[in-house]
Amino acid sequence: MCWLIIVETGNTIARIMSTISPIDNVAKQEVTALTQHYIELAADHFKRDIPAIEVLFDLKGQAAGMYRVRRNQRCIRYNPWLFAKYYQDNLANTVPHEVAHYICDRLYGLRRIKPHGNEWRDVMMMFGAEPQRTCHYELDGIPRRRQQRHPYRCACREHELSAVRHRRHQSGRAQYLCRYCKQPLISVR
């Protein structure tokens, strides 16, 4: 555990807040090895060649894990702070959960089944894990993702758009109107 001191300008108020340190390299190697173990277990069970997957420890926020496919690149992302705080629970639940998504993708394809459907539940049971969709963890001391906000104006007031809406507006895919004056929002920057 480490301590973070925040000093605010103005009244110079110091706030002390404890934060969890992310898991160390030894724990990361254990998680990666367990991930590979579940992949090998599924390969033996289904009599299929299932390749290893890239394992990243870059996830932030309240999710402990995520299986991601981008442009045919597959990876499993883990939250190193949640793993540090709830290590044994994540080994027992999060690792098989995310590997089960990967196995279902390799066996059935992502678009052909429900994310937490019967196929996923069957893989979880084969792993000997409880097929739970989510875990609810206390997030004290866990760094959270903060979405950047972008300033906009209309005829009557100022607005803030999320990064997603800002990108849609900038690319011309969307136009947003003020709900009060019904005028288009215009970027301040």
N, CA and C of each residue as an Amber inpcrd file, in Angstrom:
protein
   567
   0.8490000  -1.1660000   0.0000000   0.0000000   0.0000000   0.0000000
   0.8950000   1.2300000   0.0000000   0.5140000   2.2380000  -0.7540000
   1.2640000   3.4900000  -0.7550000   0.3130000   4.6280000  -0.4060000
   0.8860000   5.7820000  -0.0740000   0.0900000   6.9350000   0.3200000
   0.2260000   8.0140000  -0.7180000  -0.8620000   8.6460000  -1.0290000
  -0.8880000   9.7330000  -1.9990000  -1.3270000  10.9910000  -1.2730000
  -0.5190000  12.0390000  -1.3800000  -0.8660000  13.3060000  -0.7470000
  -1.2730000  14.2770000  -1.8350000  -2.4490000  14.8610000  -1.6840000
  -2.9600000  15.8210000  -2.6530000  -3.0040000  17.1840000  -1.9760000
  -2.3420000  18.1570000  -2.5520000  -2.3640000  19.5170000  -2.0010000
  -3.1350000  20.3880000  -2.9780000  -4.2240000  20.9870000  -2.4930000
  -5.0450000  21.8510000  -3.3380000  -4.5590000  23.2840000  -3.1940000
  -4.4960000  24.0090000  -4.3090000  -4.1070000  25.4180000  -4.2460000
  -5.2640000  26.2310000  -3.6940000  -4.9830000  27.4250000  -3.3050000
  -6.0180000  28.2600000  -2.7010000  -5.8660000  28.2140000  -1.2030000
  -6.6520000  27.3950000  -0.5500000  -6.5790000  27.2490000   0.9010000
  -5.4680000  26.2980000   1.3350000  -4.7770000  25.6760000   0.4030000
  -3.7090000  24.7080000   0.6580000  -4.1750000  23.6310000   1.6330000
  -5.1790000  22.9070000   1.2210000  -5.7210000  21.8160000   2.0200000
  -5.0150000  20.5390000   1.5880000  -4.4140000  19.8440000   2.5230000
  -3.7350000  18.5750000   2.2150000  -4.6740000  17.4310000   2.5600000
  -4.9030000  16.5680000   1.5920000  -5.7080000  15.3760000   1.8220000
  -4.8130000  14.1630000   1.6730000  -4.8860000  13.2560000   2.5940000
  -4.0860000  12.0440000   2.5370000  -5.0280000  10.8910000   2.2420000
  -4.6550000  10.1220000   1.2470000  -5.5120000   9.0420000   0.7970000
  -4.6480000   7.8170000   0.5240000  -5.0230000   6.6860000   1.0240000
  -4.2420000   5.4880000   0.7520000  -4.6750000   4.8900000  -0.5770000
  -3.7100000   4.4310000  -1.3390000  -3.9990000   3.7500000  -2.5910000
  -3.3010000   2.4010000  -2.5810000  -3.8780000   1.4780000  -3.2640000
  -3.3250000   0.1340000  -3.3840000  -2.2210000   0.1580000  -4.4310000
  -1.1330000  -0.5280000  -4.1640000  -0.0840000  -0.6950000  -5.1760000
  -0.4840000  -1.8350000  -6.0880000  -0.1660000  -1.7520000  -7.3830000
  -0.5100000  -2.8490000  -8.2920000   0.3120000  -4.1010000  -7.9660000
  -0.1380000  -5.2350000  -8.4610000   0.5860000  -6.4810000  -8.1970000
   1.9930000  -6.4140000  -8.7810000   2.8970000  -7.1550000  -8.1860000
   4.2880000  -7.1530000  -8.6320000   4.4830000  -8.1330000  -9.7880000
   5.6900000  -8.1920000 -10.3200000   5.9870000  -9.0330000 -11.4850000
   5.8300000 -10.5210000 -11.1940000   6.1360000 -10.9370000  -9.9710000
   5.9690000 -12.3540000  -9.6080000   4.4960000 -12.7330000  -9.6900000
   3.6260000 -11.8940000  -9.1320000   2.1840000 -12.1610000  -9.1860000
   1.6790000 -12.1090000 -10.6260000   2.2090000 -11.1780000 -11.4220000
   1.8100000 -11.1070000 -12.8360000   2.1720000 -12.3960000 -13.5650000
   3.3390000 -12.9480000 -13.2600000   3.7530000 -14.2130000 -13.8850000
   2.8300000 -15.3570000 -13.4550000   2.4190000 -15.3560000 -12.1840000
   1.4890000 -16.3850000 -11.7120000   0.1490000 -16.2840000 -12.4310000
  -0.3520000 -15.0720000 -12.5850000  -1.6400000 -14.8660000 -13.2700000
  -1.5240000 -15.2890000 -14.7290000  -0.4310000 -14.9170000 -15.3770000
  -0.2120000 -15.2950000 -16.7770000  -0.1220000 -16.8140000 -16.9190000
   0.5880000 -17.4650000 -15.9970000   0.7090000 -18.9320000 -16.0340000
  -0.6430000 -19.5950000 -15.8090000  -1.4510000 -19.0620000 -14.8890000
  -2.7760000 -19.6270000 -14.6480000  -3.6730000 -19.4300000 -15.8660000
  -3.5640000 -18.2870000 -16.5140000  -4.3140000 -18.0400000 -17.7460000
  -3.9650000 -19.1030000 -18.7860000  -2.6870000 -19.3490000 -18.9690000
  -2.2340000 -20.3630000 -19.9280000  -2.6870000 -21.7600000 -19.5000000
  -2.6800000 -22.0200000 -18.2040000  -3.1340000 -23.3310000 -17.6990000
  -4.5850000 -23.5920000 -18.1140000  -5.4480000 -22.5860000 -17.9450000
  -6.8570000 -22.7600000 -18.3300000  -7.0040000 -22.9530000 -19.8390000
  -6.1850000 -22.2810000 -20.6140000  -6.2290000 -22.4630000 -22.0720000
  -5.8390000 -23.8960000 -22.4310000  -4.7850000 -24.3970000 -21.8100000
  -4.3510000 -25.7830000 -22.0680000  -5.3990000 -26.7830000 -21.6080000
  -6.0420000 -26.5150000 -20.4760000  -7.1100000 -27.3790000 -19.9780000
  -8.2490000 -27.4570000 -20.9950000  -8.6270000 -26.3190000 -21.5500000
  -9.6940000 -26.2900000 -22.5560000  -9.2550000 -26.9760000 -23.8410000
  -8.0140000 -26.7760000 -24.2430000  -7.5070000 -27.4250000 -25.4620000
  -7.5650000 -28.9420000 -25.3120000  -7.1760000 -29.4680000 -24.1420000
  -7.2530000 -30.9140000 -23.8980000  -8.6940000 -31.3900000 -23.8730000
  -9.5610000 -30.6400000 -23.2010000 -10.9610000 -31.0410000 -23.0730000
 -11.6820000 -31.0560000 -24.4250000 -11.4750000 -30.0200000 -25.2340000
 -12.1770000 -29.9060000 -26.5130000 -11.4020000 -30.5290000 -27.6770000
 -10.2220000 -31.0610000 -27.3890000  -9.3810000 -31.6920000 -28.4260000
  -9.1530000 -30.7380000 -29.5970000  -8.7970000 -29.4930000 -29.2450000
  -8.5460000 -28.4500000 -30.2410000  -7.2280000 -27.7670000 -29.9250000
  -6.5980000 -27.2400000 -30.9440000  -5.3930000 -26.4430000 -30.7590000
  -5.8360000 -25.0080000 -30.4920000  -5.5930000 -24.5230000 -29.2860000
  -5.9850000 -23.1650000 -28.9120000  -4.6980000 -22.4200000 -28.5490000
  -4.3360000 -21.4200000 -29.3290000  -3.0600000 -20.7290000 -29.0770000
  -3.0790000 -19.9110000 -27.7890000  -1.8890000 -19.6570000 -27.2760000
  -1.7460000 -18.7800000 -26.1080000  -2.2370000 -17.3880000 -26.4820000
  -2.5420000 -16.6020000 -25.4880000  -3.0660000 -15.2560000 -25.7130000
  -2.2020000 -14.2550000 -24.9690000  -2.1270000 -13.0550000 -25.5010000
  -1.3890000 -11.9900000 -24.8270000  -2.1370000 -11.5860000 -23.5530000
  -1.4000000 -11.4300000 -22.4750000  -1.9690000 -11.0270000 -21.1880000
  -1.3840000  -9.6760000 -20.8180000  -2.2720000  -8.7150000 -20.5720000
  -1.8540000  -7.3600000 -20.2090000  -2.3790000  -7.0200000 -18.8140000
  -1.6670000  -6.1670000 -18.1340000  -2.0860000  -5.6980000 -16.8130000
  -2.2370000  -4.1830000 -16.8660000  -3.1460000  -3.7240000 -17.7190000
  -3.3090000  -2.2920000 -17.9560000  -4.7350000  -1.7930000 -17.7480000
  -5.5850000  -2.6240000 -17.1950000  -6.9870000  -2.2580000 -17.0310000
  -7.1590000  -1.4110000 -15.7770000  -7.9630000  -0.3640000 -15.8840000
  -8.2610000   0.5010000 -14.7460000  -9.7630000   0.5230000 -14.5310000
 -10.1730000   1.0740000 -13.4210000 -11.5940000   1.2060000 -13.1440000
 -12.1090000   0.0810000 -12.2860000 -13.3860000  -0.2400000 -12.4320000
 -14.0080000  -1.2210000 -11.5550000 -14.0140000  -2.6280000 -12.1160000
 -13.6200000  -2.8090000 -13.3660000 -13.5640000  -4.1380000 -13.9570000
 -12.2550000  -4.8290000 -13.5730000 -12.3450000  -6.0740000 -13.1490000
 -11.1490000  -6.8330000 -12.7680000 -10.4700000  -7.4280000 -13.9900000
 -11.2520000  -7.7220000 -15.0400000 -10.6780000  -8.3180000 -16.2340000
 -11.5220000  -8.0180000 -17.4520000 -10.9020000  -8.2350000 -18.6250000
 -11.5990000  -7.9880000 -19.8870000 -10.9450000  -8.8270000 -20.9880000
 -11.7830000  -9.5060000 -21.7580000 -11.3020000 -10.1700000 -22.9670000
 -11.5930000  -9.2190000 -24.1140000 -10.5700000  -8.9090000 -24.9250000
 -10.7390000  -7.9150000 -25.9800000 -10.2370000  -8.4590000 -27.3090000
 -11.0050000  -8.1470000 -28.3530000 -10.6040000  -8.4490000 -29.7220000
 -10.6380000  -7.1400000 -30.4990000  -9.5020000  -6.7740000 -31.0680000
  -9.4140000  -5.5910000 -31.9290000  -8.6400000  -5.9730000 -33.1650000
  -9.2890000  -5.8330000 -34.3110000  -8.6520000  -6.1540000 -35.5900000
  -7.9600000  -7.5130000 -35.5530000  -8.6710000  -8.5130000 -35.0990000
  -8.1820000  -9.8840000 -34.9800000  -7.0170000 -10.0510000 -34.0170000
  -6.7240000  -9.0500000 -33.2140000  -5.7300000  -9.1660000 -32.1410000
  -6.4920000  -9.4380000 -30.8500000  -6.1940000 -10.5590000 -30.2440000
  -6.8780000 -10.9440000 -29.0150000  -5.9540000 -10.7530000 -27.8190000
  -6.5400000 -10.2890000 -26.7190000  -5.7710000 -10.1890000 -25.4800000
  -6.7260000 -10.2610000 -24.3000000  -6.1650000 -10.6230000 -23.1680000
  -6.9010000 -10.5680000 -21.9090000  -6.2220000  -9.5080000 -21.0700000
  -7.0230000  -8.5800000 -20.5810000  -6.5180000  -7.4730000 -19.7720000
  -6.9880000  -7.6670000 -18.3370000  -6.0700000  -7.4630000 -17.4110000
  -6.3980000  -7.5650000 -15.9880000  -6.1120000  -6.2390000 -15.3070000
  -6.8420000  -5.9790000 -14.2420000  -6.6720000  -4.7770000 -13.4430000
  -5.6630000  -5.0880000 -12.3270000  -4.4310000  -4.5630000 -12.4080000
  -3.4070000  -4.9360000 -11.4210000  -3.6990000  -4.4350000 -10.0150000
  -4.5140000  -3.3830000  -9.8630000  -4.8500000  -2.8750000  -8.5370000
  -5.9070000  -3.7530000  -7.8760000  -6.9290000  -4.1540000  -8.6430000
  -7.9350000  -5.0550000  -8.0760000  -7.3370000  -6.4280000  -7.7830000
  -6.4010000  -6.8770000  -8.6160000  -5.7390000  -8.1470000  -8.3430000
  -4.9180000  -8.0470000  -7.0650000  -4.2910000  -6.8970000  -6.8210000
  -3.4980000  -6.7310000  -5.6010000  -4.4000000  -6.7600000  -4.3650000
  -5.5570000  -6.1590000  -4.4520000  -6.4510000  -6.0710000  -3.2950000
  -7.2170000  -7.3730000  -3.0640000  -7.5840000  -8.0600000  -4.1500000
  -8.3950000  -9.2850000  -4.0500000  -7.7360000 -10.4020000  -4.8670000
  -6.4920000 -10.6970000  -4.5580000  -5.6920000 -11.6000000  -5.3910000
  -6.3040000 -12.9990000  -5.5050000  -6.5720000 -13.6530000  -4.3840000
  -7.0760000 -15.0310000  -4.4220000  -8.4430000 -15.1160000  -5.0980000
  -9.3100000 -14.1660000  -4.8230000 -10.6320000 -14.1640000  -5.4430000
 -10.5300000 -13.9870000  -6.9620000  -9.6130000 -13.1270000  -7.4020000
  -9.4280000 -12.9310000  -8.8430000  -8.8200000 -14.1520000  -9.5090000
  -7.9150000 -14.8360000  -8.8220000  -7.3700000 -16.0770000  -9.3830000
  -8.4780000 -17.1050000  -9.5650000  -9.3740000 -17.1880000  -8.5890000
 -10.4390000 -18.1900000  -8.6290000 -11.5840000 -17.8250000  -9.5650000
 -11.8250000 -16.5300000  -9.7720000 -13.0020000 -16.1260000 -10.5450000
 -12.6960000 -15.3620000 -11.8280000 -11.8900000 -14.3210000 -11.7440000
 -11.6580000 -13.4570000 -12.9030000 -10.8670000 -14.1710000 -13.9940000
  -9.8070000 -14.8720000 -13.6210000  -8.9710000 -15.5380000 -14.6330000
  -9.7930000 -16.5610000 -15.4260000 -10.5070000 -17.5060000 -14.7700000
 -11.3100000 -18.4340000 -15.5850000 -12.4240000 -17.7370000 -16.3630000
 -12.9900000 -16.6730000 -15.7960000 -14.0570000 -15.9300000 -16.4700000
 -13.5660000 -15.3930000 -17.8150000 -12.4180000 -14.7070000 -17.8090000
 -11.9000000 -14.1070000 -19.0460000 -11.3940000 -15.1660000 -20.0160000
 -10.7600000 -16.2080000 -19.5030000 -10.2970000 -17.2870000 -20.3840000
 -11.4960000 -17.9850000 -21.0220000 -12.5910000 -18.1360000 -20.2880000
 -13.7960000 -18.7530000 -20.8540000 -14.3280000 -17.9380000 -22.0340000
 -14.2570000 -16.6100000 -21.9540000 -14.6470000 -15.7790000 -23.1030000
 -13.7450000 -16.0750000 -24.2980000 -12.4560000 -16.1790000 -24.0520000
 -11.5040000 -16.4630000 -25.1260000 -11.7700000 -17.8380000 -25.7440000
 -11.9990000 -18.8290000 -24.9110000 -12.2570000 -20.1870000 -25.4020000
 -13.5380000 -20.2150000 -26.2380000 -14.5850000 -19.5560000 -25.7610000
 -15.8510000 -19.5140000 -26.5200000 -15.6660000 -18.8090000 -27.8600000
 -14.8520000 -17.7640000 -27.8800000 -14.5570000 -17.0820000 -29.1400000
 -13.8700000 -18.0370000 -30.1040000 -12.8910000 -18.7880000 -29.6250000
 -12.1500000 -19.7090000 -30.4940000 -13.0170000 -20.8810000 -30.9560000
 -13.9300000 -21.3310000 -30.1120000 -14.7560000 -22.4880000 -30.4600000
 -15.9850000 -22.1250000 -31.2820000 -16.6460000 -21.0180000 -30.9360000
 -17.9430000 -20.7090000 -31.5320000 -17.9870000 -19.3840000 -32.2850000
 -17.0560000 -18.4930000 -32.0190000 -17.1210000 -17.1460000 -32.5820000
 -17.9370000 -16.2440000 -31.6760000 -17.5250000 -15.0100000 -31.5490000
 -18.1910000 -14.1040000 -30.6210000 -19.5990000 -13.7310000 -31.0550000
 -19.8300000 -13.6190000 -32.3240000 -21.1380000 -13.1430000 -32.7970000
 -22.2040000 -14.2400000 -32.8150000 -21.8010000 -15.4610000 -32.6110000
 -22.7400000 -16.5680000 -32.7190000 -23.3460000 -16.9870000 -31.3880000
 -22.7890000 -16.4870000 -30.2640000 -23.2760000 -16.8780000 -28.9450000
 -23.4330000 -15.6420000 -28.0550000 -24.1710000 -15.8100000 -26.9720000
 -24.3040000 -14.7400000 -25.9870000 -23.0400000 -14.7030000 -25.1290000
 -22.6090000 -13.4970000 -24.7030000 -21.3700000 -13.3910000 -23.9280000
 -21.3370000 -14.2660000 -22.6690000 -22.4520000 -14.3760000 -21.9600000
 -22.5020000 -15.2070000 -20.7570000 -23.5840000 -16.2730000 -20.9120000
 -23.6670000 -16.8170000 -22.1220000 -24.6790000 -17.8220000 -22.4320000
 -24.2730000 -19.2140000 -21.9900000 -25.0060000 -20.1930000 -22.4920000
 -24.7910000 -21.5880000 -22.0910000 -23.3810000 -22.0800000 -22.4070000
 -22.8470000 -21.7010000 -23.5600000 -21.5030000 -22.1590000 -23.9340000
 -20.4630000 -21.6400000 -22.9450000 -20.5690000 -20.3550000 -22.5980000
 -19.6370000 -19.7650000 -21.6360000 -19.7840000 -20.4250000 -20.2750000
 -21.0310000 -20.6500000 -19.8420000 -21.2660000 -21.2960000 -18.5400000
 -20.6930000 -22.7060000 -18.5240000 -20.8250000 -23.4310000 -19.6300000
 -20.2750000 -24.7900000 -19.7050000 -18.7540000 -24.7850000 -19.5730000
 -18.1010000 -23.8180000 -20.2100000 -16.6430000 -23.7170000 -20.0980000
 -16.2580000 -23.3830000 -18.6620000 -16.9690000 -22.4740000 -18.0340000
 -16.6840000 -22.1280000 -16.6330000 -16.8330000 -23.3520000 -15.7280000
 -17.8650000 -24.1280000 -15.9310000 -18.0690000 -25.3350000 -15.1190000
 -16.9710000 -26.3560000 -15.3840000 -16.5410000 -26.4660000 -16.6330000
 -15.4400000 -27.3740000 -16.9580000 -14.1700000 -26.9340000 -16.2320000
 -13.9840000 -25.6270000 -16.0470000 -12.8390000 -25.0980000 -15.3010000
 -13.0040000 -25.3040000 -13.7970000 -14.2110000 -25.6580000 -13.3480000
 -14.4690000 -25.7970000 -11.9230000 -14.7180000 -24.4620000 -11.2440000
 -15.1230000 -23.4690000 -12.0280000 -15.3650000 -22.1240000 -11.4950000
 -16.8560000 -21.8230000 -11.5210000 -17.2740000 -20.9900000 -10.6010000
 -18.6740000 -20.5520000 -10.5370000 -18.9500000 -19.6080000 -11.7010000
 -19.9680000 -19.8840000 -12.5290000 -20.2470000 -19.0210000 -13.6840000
 -20.9650000 -17.7310000 -13.3060000 -20.2480000 -16.8250000 -12.6350000
 -20.8010000 -15.5230000 -12.2570000 -20.4590000 -14.5090000 -13.3290000
 -21.4090000 -13.6290000 -13.6020000 -21.1790000 -12.5960000 -14.6150000
 -20.3200000 -11.4670000 -14.0990000 -20.5410000 -11.0420000 -12.8630000
 -19.7900000  -9.9060000 -12.3320000 -19.3660000 -10.1880000 -10.9000000
 -18.3410000  -9.4780000 -10.4850000 -17.9010000  -9.4830000  -9.0900000
 -18.0810000  -8.0680000  -8.5690000 -18.4280000  -7.9600000  -7.3300000
 -18.6340000  -6.6400000  -6.7320000 -17.5630000  -6.4290000  -5.6690000
 -16.6200000  -5.5590000  -5.9960000 -15.5020000  -5.2950000  -5.1030000
 -15.6120000  -3.8900000  -4.5280000 -15.1120000  -3.7420000  -3.3130000
 -14.9660000  -2.4250000  -2.6990000 -13.8070000  -1.7400000  -3.4140000
 -14.0120000  -0.5240000  -3.9080000 -13.0220000   0.1450000  -4.7550000
 -12.1880000   1.1880000  -4.0290000 -12.2260000   1.2090000  -2.6980000
 -11.3920000   2.1630000  -1.9510000  -9.9210000   1.9040000  -2.2530000
  -9.2050000   2.9450000  -2.6430000  -7.7840000   2.8350000  -2.9300000
  -7.4620000   2.3590000  -4.3320000  -8.4700000   2.1120000  -5.1590000
  -8.2700000   1.6300000  -6.5340000  -8.3500000   2.8260000  -7.4800000
  -7.3300000   3.0510000  -8.3260000  -7.4150000   4.1470000  -9.3030000
  -8.5820000   3.9090000 -10.2540000  -9.2920000   4.9570000 -10.5550000
 -10.4520000   4.8510000 -11.4370000 -10.1860000   5.5960000 -12.7300000
 -10.7920000   5.1020000 -13.7850000 -10.7130000   5.8010000 -15.0680000
 -11.5000000   7.0840000 -14.9880000 -10.9790000   8.1080000 -15.5380000
 -11.6830000   9.3750000 -15.6200000 -11.8040000   9.7400000 -17.0940000
 -13.0150000   9.8730000 -17.5660000 -13.2130000  10.2180000 -18.9580000
 -13.0600000  11.7230000 -19.1280000 -12.3020000  12.0970000 -20.1250000
 -12.0710000  13.5070000 -20.3870000 -13.3570000  14.1620000 -20.8850000
 -13.6170000  15.3700000 -20.4320000 -14.7790000  16.1430000 -20.8410000
 -14.3130000  17.2990000 -21.7220000 -15.1300000  17.6760000 -22.7130000
 -14.7770000  18.7380000 -23.6550000 -15.8240000  19.8530000 -23.5800000
 -15.3620000  21.1150000 -23.4960000 -16.3030000  22.2330000 -23.3520000
 -16.9970000  22.5970000 -24.6670000 -18.2990000  22.8390000 -24.5800000
 -19.1310000  23.2620000 -25.7140000 -20.0390000  24.3840000 -25.2310000
 -20.5550000  25.1590000 -26.1930000 -21.5040000  26.2380000 -25.8970000
 -22.6850000  26.1510000 -26.8490000 -23.7830000  26.7020000 -26.3870000
 -24.9510000  26.9100000 -27.2370000 -25.3510000  28.3690000 -27.0530000
 -26.5640000  28.7380000 -27.4220000 -27.0090000  30.1260000 -27.2870000
 -27.2770000  30.5150000 -25.8330000 -27.5340000  29.5270000 -24.9540000
 -27.9570000  29.8800000 -23.5990000 -27.0150000  29.4430000 -22.4770000
 -26.0890000  28.5440000 -22.7030000 -25.2590000  28.0550000 -21.5940000
 -24.0390000  27.2740000 -22.0850000 -23.2120000  26.8310000 -21.1200000
 -22.0510000  25.9920000 -21.4270000 -22.3990000  24.5380000 -21.1540000
 -21.7700000  23.6440000 -21.9120000 -21.9950000  22.2000000 -21.7780000
 -20.6420000  21.4980000 -21.7440000 -20.6430000  20.2720000 -21.2880000
 -19.4660000  19.4150000 -21.3770000 -19.8930000  18.1280000 -22.0560000
 -19.1580000  17.7570000 -23.1090000 -19.4350000  16.4970000 -23.7940000
 -18.3670000  15.4810000 -23.4270000 -18.7680000  14.2200000 -23.3810000
 -17.8140000  13.1440000 -23.1250000 -16.8590000  13.0240000 -24.3080000
 -15.7720000  12.3090000 -24.1100000 -14.7900000  12.1080000 -25.1730000
 -15.4150000  11.4030000 -26.3800000 -16.3090000  10.4710000 -26.1270000
 -16.9710000   9.7360000 -27.2240000 -17.8440000  10.6800000 -28.0450000
 -18.6730000  11.4700000 -27.3880000 -19.5390000  12.4100000 -28.1140000
 -18.7220000  13.4910000 -28.8100000 -17.6420000  13.9200000 -28.1650000
 -16.7550000  14.9110000 -28.7850000 -16.1780000  14.3700000 -30.1000000
 -15.6900000  13.1260000 -30.0900000 -15.1380000  12.5220000 -31.3160000
 -16.2070000  12.3770000 -32.3940000 -17.4080000  11.9940000 -32.0060000
 -18.5020000  11.8800000 -32.9770000 -18.8260000  13.2400000 -33.5920000
 -18.8380000  14.2590000 -32.7680000 -19.1180000  15.6070000 -33.2580000
 -18.0020000  16.0760000 -34.1890000 -16.7530000  15.8910000 -33.7950000
 -15.6070000  16.3330000 -34.5890000 -15.5400000  15.6280000 -35.9430000
 -15.9280000  14.3590000 -35.9690000 -15.8650000  13.6100000 -37.2340000
 -17.0840000  13.8460000 -38.1190000 -18.0970000  14.5650000 -37.6090000
 -19.2880000  14.8460000 -38.3950000 -20.3270000  13.7470000 -38.3380000
 -20.1240000  12.7370000 -37.5020000 -21.0860000  11.6400000 -37.3960000
 -22.2830000  11.9920000 -36.5200000 -22.1610000  13.0600000 -35.7260000
 -23.2720000  13.4340000 -34.8410000 -23.2710000  14.9380000 -34.6270000
 -24.4620000  15.4620000 -34.3970000 -24.6080000  16.8520000 -34.0090000
 -25.5070000  16.8680000 -32.7790000 -25.1130000  17.6370000 -31.7790000
 -25.8590000  17.6720000 -30.5320000 -26.5080000  19.0340000 -30.3450000
 -27.7430000  18.9980000 -29.8260000 -28.5110000  20.2140000 -29.5920000
 -28.7260000  20.3980000 -28.1010000 -28.7970000  21.6540000 -27.7030000
 -29.1140000  21.9760000 -26.3090000 -30.5630000  21.5760000 -26.0480000
 -30.8170000  20.9500000 -24.9380000 -32.1830000  20.5230000 -24.6360000
 -33.0720000  21.6890000 -24.2190000 -32.4580000  22.8440000 -23.8980000
 -33.2350000  23.9980000 -23.4550000 -33.5570000  24.9430000 -24.6120000
 -32.4970000  25.3960000 -25.3480000 -32.7350000  26.3690000 -26.4110000
 -32.8010000  25.7150000 -27.8070000 -32.5150000  24.4290000 -27.8660000
 -32.5780000  23.6380000 -29.1100000 -31.5720000  24.0970000 -30.1790000
 -30.5580000  24.8450000 -29.7690000 -29.5170000  25.2920000 -30.6920000
 -28.3650000  24.2900000 -30.7070000 -27.6060000  24.2090000 -31.8280000
 -26.5010000  23.2590000 -31.8820000 -25.3830000  23.6200000 -30.9090000
 -24.7380000  22.6000000 -30.3780000 -23.5870000  22.8110000 -29.5060000
 -22.3530000  23.0420000 -30.3660000 -21.5440000  24.0110000 -29.9520000
 -20.3380000  24.3770000 -30.6910000 -19.1380000  24.2390000 -29.7690000
 -18.1010000  23.6080000 -30.2790000 -16.8910000  23.3960000 -29.4880000
 -16.2440000  24.7170000 -29.1110000 -15.8400000  24.8540000 -27.8570000
 -15.1890000  26.0640000 -27.3860000 -13.7380000  26.0950000 -27.8130000
 -13.1020000  24.9640000 -27.9290000 -11.6900000  24.8870000 -28.3000000
 -11.4890000  24.9600000 -29.7800000
